């Protein structure tokens, strides 16, 4: 039951990211073509795609965390004996979880602060756009809780076909 | 306050906290220590660090490379490269260097090059009788041209961090240094091949005429030309060029090389999103970190401290090189740029150094950190994909490191190598 819910959660997060990146690319390409073909470009595209990219960054922080995508200096962990490395990874998981929790909380403050402000071109509520920070951090926290046990125990992150966090 | 902040940040990094988290925590600590500061400033910087249209070029360049790459492309480029240089001594080594140099014009972070095409090239060299530690070491070294020859993700970030340079200027400035690195490694390969008697491998040469091989490789080779040409002629901004690159890669991947199938798109888009998020999350947190540096007046303090030493520009460059080589050993180039450039940029400015020249020195330097033992990201990747142990690989690496350091010195003390090409095309920064 729990594993099923967890895999649905991961899949939902995955598809939102896929759609965001896909739509972002289509919008910017269409805008370039339109500028040359019809001498007209849509000024809202720049703003909309910029905000979509920011959502990709925060909504992707969790899935990136699952696969070890956040670069760290792992010299010390590598050098420690297995038991010590487990303790250290446990500490690191706590540090990350604490930071994300603080970010959820600060992010909500920021959202409330800017709820009434409007974006320059589209007139969207900036607060709604800033939701990327608390929502993304909360999801990242959930992802972290789901993989923490395995990572602390073995040091292994999940794998995604063709993705290598070292290769950034 | 700076002492506490510094020890918290360094302490977190040493125990292995992801760098993005360490930078965020530094921001939170700074807010807590500084009286009258609201925590809103952290989230504000987190957001504004990403609120920039030029950053969109990062996901798009990643996506373009993902759409274009695939086994068939490596083969096409390798066949063409092997035909050009394969008949020399150590021919397959030269072909490896040339193929990865071609690839660096497609991908913006060549580290991925070591994992994808690099793995394939190592396998071929091993079959042709090269020592596999040598093949792996050569591949890891060549892969560093990826972020130096455009397009380059590190350069986009650099231009964002230091406003005295432009993305276009940096892209153009990187071409000659990138080729120089490839050439220096070709020289190493030549010397090693003569010593060890690595022969040519005629059986690997495709019998098809050179023109046909060139024709097959052309669509891939055109990608960087379209990007740079489009920007230079004024058809595209860098971001638009990256979007055009996506469209071009999609068409070429699907209809010319036929390696791309539309059911592969979700997986490709997801990989792109993961890489984008990993990069952008650290870009966002480094905006928080940059704010910490500013309120702590750290760049000013370092500048004052260095100014007190009365260094000549030549000595300053040497000091910067030594510092960055040390930093680069532990920190990946991307966070390296974001942490070091706000501190070093003003110094270089004050010393009257050309900003493009300085940027290339910093980027090459930090990129070199990926192949310097004991901990280099590229060494790990290459070791994993090739199955060669780190020890033997690092031993084989020695002549290449000497060559790379020689190129770094050359780039440091001959600014024209970086500034000539952009200058000719009218880009002063």
HADDOCK unambig.tbl for C-alpha pairs under 7 A between the chains (distance, minus, plus):
assign (segid A and resid 14 and name CA) (segid B and resid 270 and name CA) 6.77 0.50 0.50
assign (segid A and resid 17 and name CA) (segid B and resid 270 and name CA) 6.62 0.50 0.50
assign (segid A and resid 17 and name CA) (segid B and resid 273 and name CA) 6.21 0.50 0.50
assign (segid A and resid 18 and name CA) (segid B and resid 266 and name CA) 6.21 0.50 0.50
assign (segid A and resid 18 and name CA) (segid B and resid 269 and name CA) 5.30 0.50 0.50
assign (segid A and resid 18 and name CA) (segid B and resid 270 and name CA) 5.28 0.50 0.50
assign (segid A and resid 18 and name CA) (segid B and resid 273 and name CA) 6.95 0.50 0.50
assign (segid A and resid 21 and name CA) (segid B and resid 269 and name CA) 6.47 0.50 0.50
assign (segid A and resid 21 and name CA) (segid B and resid 273 and name CA) 6.55 0.50 0.50
assign (segid A and resid 22 and name CA) (segid B and resid 269 and name CA) 6.78 0.50 0.50
assign (segid A and resid 25 and name CA) (segid B and resid 243 and name CA) 6.50 0.50 0.50
assign (segid A and resid 28 and name CA) (segid B and resid 243 and name CA) 6.37 0.50 0.50
assign (segid A and resid 29 and name CA) (segid B and resid 243 and name CA) 5.51 0.50 0.50
assign (segid A and resid 29 and name CA) (segid B and resid 244 and name CA) 6.37 0.50 0.50
assign (segid A and resid 32 and name CA) (segid B and resid 240 and name CA) 6.68 0.50 0.50
assign (segid A and resid 46 and name CA) (segid B and resid 53 and name CA) 6.76 0.50 0.50
assign (segid A and resid 50 and name CA) (segid B and resid 51 and name CA) 6.47 0.50 0.50
assign (segid A and resid 50 and name CA) (segid B and resid 52 and name CA) 6.65 0.50 0.50
assign (segid A and resid 50 and name CA) (segid B and resid 53 and name CA) 5.75 0.50 0.50
assign (segid A and resid 53 and name CA) (segid B and resid 56 and name CA) 6.92 0.50 0.50
assign (segid A and resid 54 and name CA) (segid B and resid 50 and name CA) 6.26 0.50 0.50
assign (segid A and resid 56 and name CA) (segid B and resid 273 and name CA) 6.74 0.50 0.50
assign (segid A and resid 56 and name CA) (segid B and resid 277 and name CA) 6.22 0.50 0.50
assign (segid A and resid 57 and name CA) (segid B and resid 276 and name CA) 6.71 0.50 0.50
assign (segid A and resid 57 and name CA) (segid B and resid 277 and name CA) 4.16 0.50 0.50
assign (segid A and resid 57 and name CA) (segid B and resid 280 and name CA) 5.55 0.50 0.50
assign (segid A and resid 57 and name CA) (segid B and resid 281 and name CA) 5.68 0.50 0.50
assign (segid A and resid 58 and name CA) (segid B and resid 277 and name CA) 6.87 0.50 0.50
assign (segid A and resid 58 and name CA) (segid B and resid 281 and name CA) 6.82 0.50 0.50
assign (segid A and resid 60 and name CA) (segid B and resid 273 and name CA) 6.62 0.50 0.50
assign (segid A and resid 60 and name CA) (segid B and resid 274 and name CA) 6.02 0.50 0.50
assign (segid A and resid 60 and name CA) (segid B and resid 277 and name CA) 4.96 0.50 0.50
assign (segid A and resid 61 and name CA) (segid B and resid 277 and name CA) 5.63 0.50 0.50
assign (segid A and resid 61 and name CA) (segid B and resid 278 and name CA) 6.49 0.50 0.50
assign (segid A and resid 61 and name CA) (segid B and resid 281 and name CA) 6.60 0.50 0.50
assign (segid A and resid 63 and name CA) (segid B and resid 274 and name CA) 6.91 0.50 0.50
assign (segid A and resid 64 and name CA) (segid B and resid 274 and name CA) 5.35 0.50 0.50
assign (segid A and resid 64 and name CA) (segid B and resid 277 and name CA) 6.73 0.50 0.50
assign (segid A and resid 64 and name CA) (segid B and resid 278 and name CA) 5.98 0.50 0.50
assign (segid A and resid 69 and name CA) (segid B and resid 278 and name CA) 5.53 0.50 0.50
assign (segid A and resid 70 and name CA) (segid B and resid 18 and name CA) 5.59 0.50 0.50
assign (segid A and resid 70 and name CA) (segid B and resid 278 and name CA) 5.75 0.50 0.50
assign (segid A and resid 71 and name CA) (segid B and resid 18 and name CA) 5.36 0.50 0.50
assign (segid A and resid 71 and name CA) (segid B and resid 19 and name CA) 6.12 0.50 0.50
assign (segid A and resid 72 and name CA) (segid B and resid 16 and name CA) 5.47 0.50 0.50
assign (segid A and resid 72 and name CA) (segid B and resid 17 and name CA) 5.86 0.50 0.50
assign (segid A and resid 72 and name CA) (segid B and resid 18 and name CA) 4.08 0.50 0.50
assign (segid A and resid 72 and name CA) (segid B and resid 19 and name CA) 5.39 0.50 0.50
assign (segid A and resid 73 and name CA) (segid B and resid 13 and name CA) 6.33 0.50 0.50
assign (segid A and resid 73 and name CA) (segid B and resid 14 and name CA) 6.63 0.50 0.50
assign (segid A and resid 73 and name CA) (segid B and resid 16 and name CA) 4.97 0.50 0.50
assign (segid A and resid 73 and name CA) (segid B and resid 330 and name CA) 6.41 0.50 0.50
assign (segid A and resid 73 and name CA) (segid B and resid 331 and name CA) 6.72 0.50 0.50
assign (segid A and resid 74 and name CA) (segid B and resid 16 and name CA) 5.02 0.50 0.50
assign (segid A and resid 76 and name CA) (segid B and resid 14 and name CA) 6.90 0.50 0.50
assign (segid A and resid 76 and name CA) (segid B and resid 15 and name CA) 6.21 0.50 0.50
assign (segid A and resid 76 and name CA) (segid B and resid 16 and name CA) 6.87 0.50 0.50
assign (segid A and resid 77 and name CA) (segid B and resid 16 and name CA) 6.93 0.50 0.50
assign (segid A and resid 92 and name CA) (segid B and resid 17 and name CA) 6.06 0.50 0.50
assign (segid A and resid 96 and name CA) (segid B and resid 21 and name CA) 6.78 0.50 0.50
assign (segid A and resid 99 and name CA) (segid B and resid 25 and name CA) 6.98 0.50 0.50
assign (segid A and resid 106 and name CA) (segid B and resid 40 and name CA) 6.99 0.50 0.50
assign (segid A and resid 106 and name CA) (segid B and resid 43 and name CA) 6.89 0.50 0.50
assign (segid A and resid 107 and name CA) (segid B and resid 43 and name CA) 6.34 0.50 0.50
assign (segid A and resid 110 and name CA) (segid B and resid 40 and name CA) 6.23 0.50 0.50
assign (segid A and resid 110 and name CA) (segid B and resid 43 and name CA) 6.72 0.50 0.50
assign (segid A and resid 163 and name CA) (segid B and resid 271 and name CA) 6.12 0.50 0.50
assign (segid A and resid 166 and name CA) (segid B and resid 377 and name CA) 5.87 0.50 0.50
assign (segid A and resid 166 and name CA) (segid B and resid 381 and name CA) 6.64 0.50 0.50
assign (segid A and resid 167 and name CA) (segid B and resid 111 and name CA) 4.73 0.50 0.50
assign (segid A and resid 167 and name CA) (segid B and resid 112 and name CA) 4.89 0.50 0.50
assign (segid A and resid 168 and name CA) (segid B and resid 109 and name CA) 6.45 0.50 0.50
assign (segid A and resid 168 and name CA) (segid B and resid 111 and name CA) 6.47 0.50 0.50
assign (segid A and resid 168 and name CA) (segid B and resid 275 and name CA) 6.99 0.50 0.50
